[in-house]
Amino acid sequence: MYAVGSFTEISWGGKTYPRNNIFSFSATSPFTITGWNPNVNGEVNSIALTSDCSHAYIGGSFTRAGGAAAKNIAYLRTYNNTLVKDWAHSANNAVDTLVRTGNGHLLAGGAFTSINGSGRKFYASLNPSTGRDEGYVDFHVSGHYVYPKVGFNTTHIFNQQLSPDGKHVLVEGVFTKVGGKARQQIFMLNVSGTAATVAGWSSPEFDGSDGNVPGGYPYQCSPDQPFYIRAAAWSPDNSTIYIAANGFHPWNLLVGSYPRSGLCDAISAFPATPQAEVLHKWINYTGCDSLYSVAADISTVYTGGHERWADNSSGCNFPGDGAIPAPGMGGFHTSDGSLLLNSAGTAGRYTRARGIGADDMLITSTGLWIASDNWKAVTCGGVNHLAGICFLPYP
């Protein structure tokens, strides 16, 4: 298992290990920390591995990695602590997300306007062997969100997820046009052909194609959170997309407008039909608490943030009628979005200390991994002192 972020040491098993922003450990008990220590001197936002796990691509905001100069993107050997120097390694701004496709492309997104010698802005496909722009992504990403009192926001790509069948990628960020098509918050990319193309999948619930309320959809959130679709996940059968959002509430609806509407501060499900405009299958509201991560298996959608409740469409910073305690994370039925309950039926089945939020979730064959901040004493699944990373195994 490989983990990245912003940290200077790892504590595990009664020992402390100096590690700057990146480390690896055994994915099975006793989860031993390895000696891999490429010592990256700034925040690492994303990591992608080669198929044999002998090398790692990393993106973030840094100037050195693996003992050498590297600017915001790097290719590291995982069997020692060194940078592959003949792989291009320079982006002029942060690289926020990296994904390897099954057909041999490395998709990089971020705030950059040039990367590894290319003038490609915000999103590029890099040759996994050289790091150079290979032209597989040959379209423009542009625009930012404009509406009354909106806070500063600028074009960038923030996150992405490869579908289980390897044919599509979901991409989240700040943009209004992608490949000549109107898109906001999230778009779907077809990566099964000889060139990446923007799929027809979208929704007026987040792209504004049917206008705003009244008559349309409240597709814009609070002015201080104009980018709100922070993460997405695919169902294992590729049929459904689950979206985790912050955003507080729609800017043009009163906080006290109940029941809630729109996607702000909620987990939602949408059909994944690649060439269609779609509407949500279901939405479950936190009641004005942010969600930052989501993952799904066959039966359950898991989401994390700093939420206090679920089923809270009638409350904002208080539990409205029907609200159920679900602090820090939740598990939801894939069929209808209802919260999985504890044995007493009084709260969510899963709990996690809220902190600032759960940044990432990863489903493996053995269970659910959760990456969190370490603000205050973090608990996960009822166990204390699991700041940073926790694991919930399948029964």
C-alpha positions as CSV (number, residue, x, y, z in Angstrom):
1,M,0.0,0.0,0.0
2,Y,1.3,3.5,-0.9
3,A,0.1,6.7,0.8
4,V,0.7,10.4,0.0
5,G,-0.2,13.7,1.5
6,S,1.3,16.4,3.8
7,F,3.1,15.0,6.8
8,T,6.6,14.5,8.3
9,E,6.4,11.3,10.3
10,I,4.3,8.1,10.7
11,S,3.6,6.5,14.0
12,W,2.7,2.8,14.1
13,G,3.3,-0.1,16.4
14,G,4.8,2.1,19.1
15,K,7.4,3.5,16.7
16,T,7.8,6.7,14.8
17,Y,9.2,6.8,11.3
18,P,10.4,10.0,9.6
19,R,8.6,10.2,6.3
20,N,8.1,13.4,4.2
21,N,4.7,13.3,2.4
22,I,5.0,9.8,1.0
23,F,5.5,6.2,2.4
24,S,4.5,2.6,1.9
25,F,3.4,-0.2,4.1
26,S,2.2,-3.8,4.0
27,A,-1.5,-4.0,3.2
28,T,-1.9,-7.0,5.5
29,S,-1.5,-7.3,9.3
30,P,0.7,-6.2,11.0
31,F,0.8,-3.4,8.3
32,T,4.6,-3.0,8.6
33,I,6.1,0.3,7.5
34,T,8.6,-0.3,4.7
35,G,11.9,1.4,4.2
36,W,10.8,3.3,1.1
37,N,11.5,6.9,1.8
38,P,11.9,9.1,-1.4
39,N,11.7,12.2,0.8
40,V,9.5,14.6,-1.2
41,N,9.8,18.2,0.0
42,G,6.2,19.3,-0.5
43,E,2.7,18.0,-0.5
44,V,1.9,15.0,-2.7
45,N,-1.6,15.0,-4.0
46,S,-1.8,11.8,-6.1
47,I,0.1,8.6,-6.8
48,A,-0.3,6.0,-9.6
49,L,1.7,2.8,-9.8
50,T,3.1,0.8,-12.7
51,S,1.4,-2.6,-13.3
52,D,4.2,-4.4,-11.5
53,C,4.4,-1.7,-8.7
54,S,8.2,-1.2,-9.4
55,H,7.7,2.5,-10.1
56,A,5.4,5.2,-8.9
57,Y,4.2,8.4,-10.6
58,I,3.5,11.2,-8.2
59,G,1.9,14.7,-8.5
60,G,1.7,17.6,-6.1
61,S,3.4,20.8,-5.1
62,F,7.1,20.1,-4.6
63,T,10.5,20.8,-6.0
64,R,12.5,17.7,-4.9
65,A,11.7,14.0,-4.9
66,G,13.9,10.9,-4.7
67,G,17.1,12.9,-4.1
68,A,16.9,15.2,-7.1
69,A,15.1,18.2,-8.4
70,A,11.6,17.6,-9.7
71,K,8.8,20.2,-10.0
72,N,5.3,19.0,-9.1
73,I,5.5,15.7,-11.0
74,A,8.0,12.8,-10.7
75,Y,8.6,9.1,-11.5
76,L,10.1,7.2,-8.6
77,R,11.6,3.8,-8.2
78,T,9.7,1.9,-5.4
79,Y,12.6,-0.6,-4.8
80,N,14.9,2.3,-3.7
81,N,14.5,5.9,-2.9
82,T,15.5,7.5,-6.3
83,L,14.0,9.6,-9.0
84,V,14.1,8.4,-12.6
85,K,15.9,11.4,-14.0
86,D,15.4,10.7,-17.7
87,W,11.6,10.7,-17.3
88,A,10.3,14.3,-17.8
89,H,9.6,15.9,-14.4
90,S,8.4,19.5,-14.5
91,A,5.0,21.2,-14.3
92,N,4.6,24.9,-13.7
93,N,1.9,24.5,-11.1
94,A,0.3,21.9,-8.9
95,V,-0.5,18.4,-10.3
96,D,-3.6,17.3,-8.4
97,T,-4.5,13.9,-9.9
98,L,-2.9,11.1,-11.8
99,V,-4.6,8.0,-13.3
100,R,-3.2,5.2,-15.4
101,T,-5.6,3.8,-18.0
102,G,-5.6,0.1,-19.0
103,N,-4.5,1.0,-22.5
104,G,-1.3,2.6,-21.6
105,H,-1.9,6.3,-20.9
106,L,-1.1,8.4,-17.8
107,L,-3.7,11.1,-17.3
108,A,-2.6,14.1,-15.3
109,G,-4.7,17.0,-14.1
110,G,-4.1,20.1,-12.0
111,A,-3.6,23.8,-12.1
112,F,-0.7,23.7,-14.5
113,T,-0.5,25.5,-17.9
114,S,2.6,23.6,-19.0
115,I,3.8,20.1,-18.1
116,N,6.9,18.3,-19.1
117,G,7.6,20.6,-22.1
118,S,4.1,20.8,-23.3
119,G,1.8,23.8,-23.3
120,R,-1.2,21.6,-22.4
121,K,-3.3,23.4,-19.8
122,F,-4.9,21.7,-16.8
123,Y,-5.2,18.2,-18.3
124,A,-2.8,16.1,-20.3
125,S,-2.0,12.5,-21.3
126,L,1.7,11.6,-20.6
127,N,3.6,8.8,-22.1
128,P,4.2,6.4,-19.1
129,S,7.7,5.6,-20.4
130,T,9.0,9.2,-21.1
131,G,6.6,11.6,-19.3
132,R,6.1,13.6,-22.5
133,D,2.7,14.7,-23.8
134,E,1.6,12.0,-26.2
135,G,-1.4,13.8,-27.6
136,Y,-4.0,11.2,-26.5
137,V,-5.8,14.1,-24.7
138,D,-6.2,16.6,-27.5
139,F,-8.9,19.1,-26.3
140,H,-9.1,22.2,-24.2
141,V,-10.4,22.7,-20.7
142,S,-11.5,26.2,-19.9
143,G,-13.7,28.5,-17.8
144,H,-14.6,29.1,-14.2
145,Y,-17.8,29.6,-12.2
146,V,-19.5,32.9,-12.2
147,Y,-22.7,33.9,-10.3
148,P,-23.7,36.5,-7.7
149,K,-21.1,37.0,-4.9
150,V,-19.1,33.9,-6.0
151,G,-15.7,33.6,-4.5
152,F,-12.4,33.4,-6.5
153,N,-12.1,30.3,-8.5
154,T,-10.0,29.4,-11.5
155,T,-9.8,26.6,-14.0
156,H,-8.2,23.4,-12.7
157,I,-8.7,19.6,-12.7
158,F,-9.0,18.3,-9.1
159,N,-9.8,14.5,-9.2
160,Q,-10.5,11.6,-11.5
161,Q,-11.6,7.9,-11.4
162,L,-11.2,5.1,-13.9
163,S,-14.2,2.9,-14.5
164,P,-14.0,-0.8,-13.5
165,D,-14.1,-1.9,-17.1
166,G,-11.3,0.7,-18.0
167,K,-13.4,2.4,-20.7
168,H,-14.2,5.7,-19.1
169,V,-12.8,8.2,-16.6
170,L,-14.7,10.7,-14.5
171,V,-13.0,14.0,-14.0
172,E,-13.9,16.7,-11.4
173,G,-12.8,20.3,-11.2
174,V,-13.5,23.9,-12.2
175,F,-14.4,24.4,-15.9
176,T,-17.3,25.4,-18.1
177,K,-16.2,23.9,-21.4
178,V,-14.3,20.7,-22.1
179,G,-13.5,19.6,-25.7
180,G,-16.0,22.2,-27.0
181,K,-18.8,20.8,-24.8
182,A,-20.5,22.6,-22.0
183,R,-19.6,20.9,-18.7
184,Q,-19.4,22.0,-15.1
185,Q,-18.1,20.2,-11.9
186,I,-17.7,16.8,-13.5
187,F,-17.4,15.2,-17.0
188,M,-17.0,11.7,-18.4
189,L,-14.1,10.8,-20.7
190,N,-14.2,7.9,-23.1
191,V,-10.7,6.3,-23.0
192,S,-11.4,3.1,-25.0
193,G,-10.4,4.5,-28.5
194,T,-7.3,5.9,-30.2
195,A,-8.0,9.3,-28.7
196,A,-9.7,10.4,-25.5
197,T,-13.1,12.0,-26.1
198,V,-15.6,13.8,-24.0
199,A,-18.7,11.5,-23.5
200,G,-22.3,12.7,-23.7
201,W,-22.9,11.9,-20.1
202,S,-23.9,15.0,-18.0
203,S,-26.8,16.3,-16.0
204,P,-28.7,19.7,-15.7
205,E,-28.5,19.1,-12.0
206,F,-24.8,20.1,-12.1
207,D,-24.1,21.5,-15.6
208,G,-26.8,24.2,-15.7
209,S,-28.0,23.2,-19.1
210,D,-31.7,23.6,-18.1
211,G,-31.0,26.9,-16.2
212,N,-31.4,27.7,-12.5
213,V,-34.5,27.8,-10.2
214,P,-37.2,28.6,-10.7
215,G,-37.9,26.4,-13.7
216,G,-34.5,24.7,-13.7
217,Y,-32.2,23.1,-11.1
218,P,-30.2,24.7,-8.2
219,Y,-26.9,23.7,-9.7
220,Q,-24.7,26.3,-8.0
221,C,-23.8,26.1,-4.3
222,S,-22.7,28.6,-1.7
223,P,-20.5,31.4,-3.2
224,D,-17.6,30.4,-1.0
225,Q,-17.7,26.8,-2.3
226,P,-18.3,27.1,-6.1
227,F,-16.5,23.9,-6.8
228,Y,-18.5,21.3,-4.9
229,I,-18.3,17.8,-6.5
230,R,-15.2,16.8,-4.7
231,A,-15.2,13.1,-5.6
232,A,-17.0,10.4,-7.5
233,A,-17.1,6.6,-7.6
234,W,-18.3,3.9,-10.0
235,S,-20.4,1.0,-9.1
236,P,-18.6,-2.3,-9.8
237,D,-20.8,-3.1,-12.8
238,N,-20.2,0.4,-14.3
239,S,-23.9,1.2,-14.3
240,T,-24.0,3.9,-11.6
241,I,-22.0,6.9,-10.5
242,Y,-21.9,8.1,-6.9
243,I,-21.1,11.7,-6.2
244,A,-19.8,13.2,-2.9
245,A,-20.3,17.0,-2.5
246,N,-19.7,19.9,-0.2
247,G,-21.1,23.3,-1.0
248,F,-23.3,24.1,2.0
249,H,-26.6,24.9,0.2
250,P,-27.6,26.5,-3.2
251,W,-26.8,30.2,-3.1
252,N,-30.2,31.2,-4.4
253,L,-32.3,29.1,-2.0
254,L,-32.7,30.2,1.7
255,V,-30.9,28.0,4.3
256,G,-34.4,27.3,5.8
257,S,-35.8,26.1,2.5
258,Y,-36.9,22.5,3.3
259,P,-36.9,19.8,2.1
260,R,-33.4,20.4,0.7
261,S,-32.8,20.4,-3.1
262,G,-29.7,20.3,-5.3
263,L,-26.5,18.3,-4.7
264,C,-24.8,20.5,-2.1
265,D,-23.6,18.7,1.0
266,A,-25.0,15.4,-0.1
267,I,-24.2,11.9,-1.5
268,S,-26.1,11.2,-4.7
269,A,-26.4,8.5,-7.4
270,F,-26.7,9.0,-11.1
271,P,-27.0,6.6,-14.0
272,A,-23.7,6.1,-15.8
273,T,-25.2,6.0,-19.4
274,P,-22.2,7.3,-21.4
275,Q,-24.1,9.2,-24.1
276,A,-27.1,10.6,-22.2
277,E,-28.2,13.6,-20.1
278,V,-29.3,12.0,-16.8
279,L,-31.1,12.9,-13.5
280,H,-30.3,11.5,-10.1
281,K,-31.5,8.2,-8.8
282,W,-31.4,9.3,-5.2
283,I,-29.9,11.9,-2.9
284,N,-29.1,11.7,0.8
285,Y,-28.4,15.0,2.6
286,T,-26.1,15.6,5.5
287,G,-27.7,18.8,6.6
288,C,-25.0,21.3,5.5
289,D,-21.9,19.3,6.4
290,S,-19.3,18.6,3.7
291,L,-18.5,15.3,2.0
292,Y,-15.0,14.8,0.4
293,S,-14.7,11.1,-0.5
294,V,-16.8,8.2,-1.8
295,A,-16.3,4.5,-2.7
296,A,-18.6,1.7,-3.6
297,D,-18.9,-2.1,-3.6
298,I,-21.8,-4.2,-4.9
299,S,-24.1,-3.5,-2.0
300,T,-22.9,-0.3,-0.3
301,V,-21.8,3.2,-1.0
302,Y,-19.4,4.6,1.5
303,T,-18.8,8.3,2.0
304,G,-16.7,10.5,4.3
305,G,-16.2,14.1,5.3
306,H,-17.0,15.9,8.5
307,E,-20.7,15.2,8.5
308,R,-22.8,14.7,11.6
309,W,-26.0,13.3,10.2
310,A,-27.6,11.5,7.2
311,D,-31.2,11.5,6.0
312,N,-31.2,15.2,7.0
313,S,-33.1,16.9,4.2
314,S,-35.0,19.0,6.7
315,G,-32.1,20.4,8.6
316,C,-29.0,22.7,8.2
317,N,-26.5,22.5,11.0
318,F,-29.2,20.8,13.1
319,P,-30.9,17.5,12.9
320,G,-34.2,17.9,11.1
321,D,-37.1,15.5,11.1
322,G,-35.9,12.0,10.3
323,A,-32.2,12.8,10.6
324,I,-29.9,10.0,11.8
325,P,-26.5,10.4,13.5
326,A,-23.8,9.3,11.1
327,P,-20.6,11.1,12.3
328,G,-17.6,11.2,10.0
329,M,-18.6,8.6,7.5
330,G,-21.7,6.6,6.3
331,G,-22.7,3.5,4.4
332,F,-25.7,3.7,2.2
333,H,-27.7,1.1,0.3
334,T,-26.9,1.3,-3.4
335,S,-30.5,0.7,-4.4
336,D,-32.2,3.7,-2.7
337,G,-29.5,5.6,-0.8
338,S,-30.9,4.8,2.6
339,L,-28.4,4.8,5.5
340,L,-27.2,1.4,6.9
341,L,-28.0,1.4,10.6
342,N,-26.4,0.0,13.7
343,S,-28.0,-3.0,15.4
344,A,-30.2,-0.8,17.6
345,G,-31.4,1.2,14.6
346,T,-30.5,4.5,16.3
347,A,-27.5,5.6,14.2
348,G,-25.4,4.8,11.2
349,R,-23.6,1.5,11.1
350,Y,-20.2,3.2,10.6
351,T,-18.6,6.0,12.6
352,R,-15.4,8.1,12.4
353,A,-14.2,11.1,14.3
354,R,-15.1,14.0,12.1
355,G,-11.9,16.0,12.1
356,I,-11.7,18.2,9.1
357,G,-12.7,15.4,6.8
358,A,-12.0,12.0,5.2
359,D,-10.1,12.9,2.1
360,D,-10.1,9.6,0.2
361,M,-11.5,6.1,0.3
362,L,-10.3,2.9,-1.5
363,I,-12.2,-0.4,-1.8
364,T,-10.0,-3.5,-2.1
365,S,-10.9,-7.2,-2.0
366,T,-10.3,-7.2,1.7
367,G,-12.1,-4.1,2.8
368,L,-12.3,-0.3,2.9
369,W,-9.3,2.0,3.4
370,I,-9.9,5.6,4.6
371,A,-7.4,8.4,4.4
372,S,-8.1,11.3,6.8
373,D,-6.7,14.4,8.3
374,N,-5.2,14.0,11.8
375,W,-6.9,17.0,13.4
376,K,-7.7,16.1,17.0
377,A,-7.8,12.5,18.2
378,V,-9.2,10.6,15.3
379,T,-11.1,7.4,15.8
380,C,-12.4,5.1,13.1
381,G,-14.8,2.2,13.5
382,G,-14.8,2.7,17.2
383,V,-11.0,2.4,17.5
384,N,-8.9,5.3,18.8
385,H,-5.6,6.8,17.5
386,L,-6.2,6.1,13.8
387,A,-5.3,9.5,12.5
388,G,-4.3,9.5,8.9
389,I,-5.3,6.0,7.7
390,C,-7.7,3.4,8.9
391,F,-8.9,0.1,7.5
392,L,-12.3,-1.5,7.9
393,P,-12.0,-5.1,6.8
394,Y,-14.9,-7.1,5.3
395,P,-16.3,-9.6,7.8
